[in-house]
Amino acid sequence: MNKEREEINKRQREFYQNFDKNLPSKIWSYFRNRALNSLKKQIGVEQDIYDLHKSWFGELSQKKVLDLGCYAGNVLSMHLAQHSKEYLGIDLSPKGIALFNRRLENIPGARAEVMDFLSEEFKEKDFDLIYAYGVLHHFKDVDELINTLLEKLAVGGEIISYDPLQTSKPIKLLRNIYRPFQSDRDWEWPFSKKTYYKFEKAFEMKERRAVLGKAKWSALIGFLPLSEEKKLTKARAWHQEDWDMSASSDEHMFSCMHLSMRMAKKPSK
């Protein structure tokens, strides 16, 4: 492991032990979470992402699954652990893994380990499914990440991911203003267009969906003299448009804030 990554990993472990954010990061998180999380629940974004990822998992009973960057696990982590043939969750955080292993105690074939995905110590491979919820954008060197993902996947294996985009001009502007003050900036690399196209070239992009394109402007509707029902109806319509159009239009996808991808390892030539 190179010294720079070793130092960044150390800081990540320390950060996720207590989520020790500086004041600018706390303010950013408060307003982002207050605005976005409420909006995502109201217009169905969270449920749509959950249902989409679950449908992408497919039949799990014969699959070997890696949950990359799992921390203490989420609802879909537990679904994967309970239904797959073999399940492994890995994360840099000892605290998160300790919590998660307690949740996995009574699930045969499921375990979690403190591990650096890029480390030579991580020997396991031939995974049928790699799930990476909010994780791939933590890797600065995208080429190294892609090579390791390809090495770890079984023939025909798939990756299901969810990450922030930094391709919408207003969002990129806001992030650039905030970045110098960001506590976790050394491991936060929201996808650029270049990053997305690297994944598209390396894998078979089987399906994708992006959210919070037009729908991110729903907060501004609150200032209009409309009923709450009309505001919500409009916001949901924008979300549906984002959901549908991002599947095939790069332009619309890049106007969004978050992207889900279902990628498959290409057959060897």
N, C-alpha and C positions, 0 to 999 in steps of 0.2 A: 504494500500500500504506500502511495506517495505521501510525503509529509504534510502537504497542503490538505489532502482529503482526510488524513488522520486527525489533523487539528480541527477541521470543520465537523467531523463526526463527533469529536469530543465535546465541542460546543453545542451540537445538536442534542446529545445525551443530557447534558446539563440543563439545557433549555426546557426539554420535555419532562424533566423530573418535576419541575415546579411551574412551568409555563411562565417564566420570569420575564415579562415584557417591560420595556421602558415606557415612559409616559406617552410619547407619540404613538407607539404601537398599541397601547391600551385604548387611546382615543380613536385610532383608526378602526380597531376591532369592534369597539362599541357601536360606532355609527354604521360600519359595514354590516355587522351581524344584525343590528336592530332593523336596518332598512331591508337588507336582502333576505334574511331568514324569515321574516314576517311575510314578505312578498312571495317567496317561494312556497310557503305553506298555503297562502291564500289562493294562489292561482294554480296550484297543483304541480309545481315544478318538482318538488321533492318526491312526491308519490310517483310521478312519471319516470323519474330516474331510477327509483327503486324497482318498479315494475319492469322497466327496460332491461336493467342489469340482470335481474332474476330470470327473465325470459332468455337472455343471451347465454346464461350458464348452461341451460339445457339439462339433459339427463346427466347426473353426476356420479351415479353409483359405481362406474368403472373408471373414474377420473382421479388422477393424482394432481392435487391443487396446491399452488403456492399463493398465499395471501401476503403480498409484498407491502411492507410498511404498515402492518396491521395495528400497531400500538396495542390497546386493550381490546380490540375487536369491535365491530359494529353489528347491526342486525344481519346484514348479508354475510359477514364473516361467520356468524353462528350457523346460518343456513348452509354455507359451504362445508363447514366442519361436520355438521350433522348428516349431510347427504352424500359426501364424496367418499371414495374408497380410501384415499389417503390425503390428509390435510396438514399442511405446515404453514404457520404464520411466522414471519420474521420481522424484526424491528430493531432499531438501535437502542431503544429505551428499555433498560432493565425493569423500571417501574411498570411500564405498560405490559411487558411480557409476563411479569409476575402476576399481575391482575388477570391477564388473559388466560394463563395456564390454570388458574383456579376455576375459571368458567368452563374450561375444556376437560376437567378432571374425569368426567363420566362419559366422555365421547370416545369410543374406540377408534384408533387410527388417527387421532387429532392431537397435535402438539404445537407449541410455539417456542421459538428460540431467539435469543439476542444475537443478531448477525448482521454484518454488512454485506449487502447483496453483491457488491463488486469485489469483495475480498476473496483471496485465494483459499481462505479457510472454508468458504461455502462451496462444498463439493457436490451437493445434490443437483440433479438435473432430470431431464425427461419428464417435465411437467406437462400435463394435458391442458391445464388452464393456469394462467397467472392473472390474479386479480390485483389491481393497483388503484385503489380509491384515493385520489388526491395525493399521489406519490411520485409519479414520473417527473413532474416539474421540479422535484427536489434535487435532481441530478444535473449538475452544470455541464458535464461532458456528455452530450446527447449521443455522440458516436459510440463512446465506450458503453453507455447504457444499452443502446440498440444491439451491439455485438454480444453483450452478456445475455440479454433477453433471448436472442436467437440461439445462443449456446445452451440455455437452460430449458428451452421448449422442446417437447417431443415432436416428432414428425406429425404435422397436422394440428399441432397445439395452437391455442388461442390466447390472446391477451385482451382483457376487458379493463378499461381505464376511465378515469374521470379527473380532469385537470383544468385549471384556469387558463384562459386565453388572454394574451396582451396584444390583440390585433385590432381592437376598436380604438380609434384615435382618442376619444375622450377618456377611456379607461387607461390607455397607455400614458396619457398626460398626467392623470391623477397618480398613477403608480410611480412615475418618474419623479414627481414632486415629493412623494412620501418615502421613496426608497432610501435616501441618505439617512433617514431616522429609524428605519425598520430594524427591529431586533433580530429577525431571522433572515435578513437579506442574503446571507452567504449560502443559503440552501433553498431560496425561493426564486425560481426561474420560470415564470408563466410562459406558456408557449407563444413563440413568434410564428409567423407564416413559414419561415425557414425550418423551424423545428417540426411543425406539422408535416411539411413535405418530405422531411427525412424519414419520418415514420411511414408515410404513404409509399415511399420508394422501397423501403426495406421489407415491408409486410404487405400482405393482401388485405386491403381495407374492406372488410366485409360489410360493415355498417357503421354509421356515426350519427350522432344527434347533438346539437348545441342548444344552449338555453341562455336567456337574458340578453337577447339582441334588441328587438323592438321593445320587449317586455321590461327591460331595465328602466325604460322611461316612464313606467307606470306610476312611479312615486310622484311625478309631476302632475298627474291627473288629479291628485288630491287638491290642487289649487284651483281646479275648474269648478264652476257652479253646476255640478251634476250630482245626481243621487248616488249613494254608495253602491247600489245595485248596478247602475250604468257604468260606474268606474270599474267595478270588478269584472263586468262583462267584457269591457274593452281590453282590460289587462289580460284576461284569459284568451281572448281572440289573438292578441299579439303573441302570447306564449305559444299558442297552437301554430301560428304562422312561423315562428322561429323553429319550432320542433319539426314541422313538415319541410320547410325550405332548406334547412341546414343539412338535410340528408343528401342533397344533390348539388346545392349551390355553394361554391367556395366563398363567393362574395358575402352571402348571407351568414354562413358559418363564421366568417372572420369578424362579423359585426357583433357577435355574441361574446359572453363573458366566460362560459364554461363549456367544455367539450367532453362527451363520452365517445370512446372508440372501441370497436370490436375488430381486432386484427388477428390474422392467422399467419403462421409460418409458411412461407412459400415452399413448394416441393423442390427438392434438390434437382439441379439440372444434370 
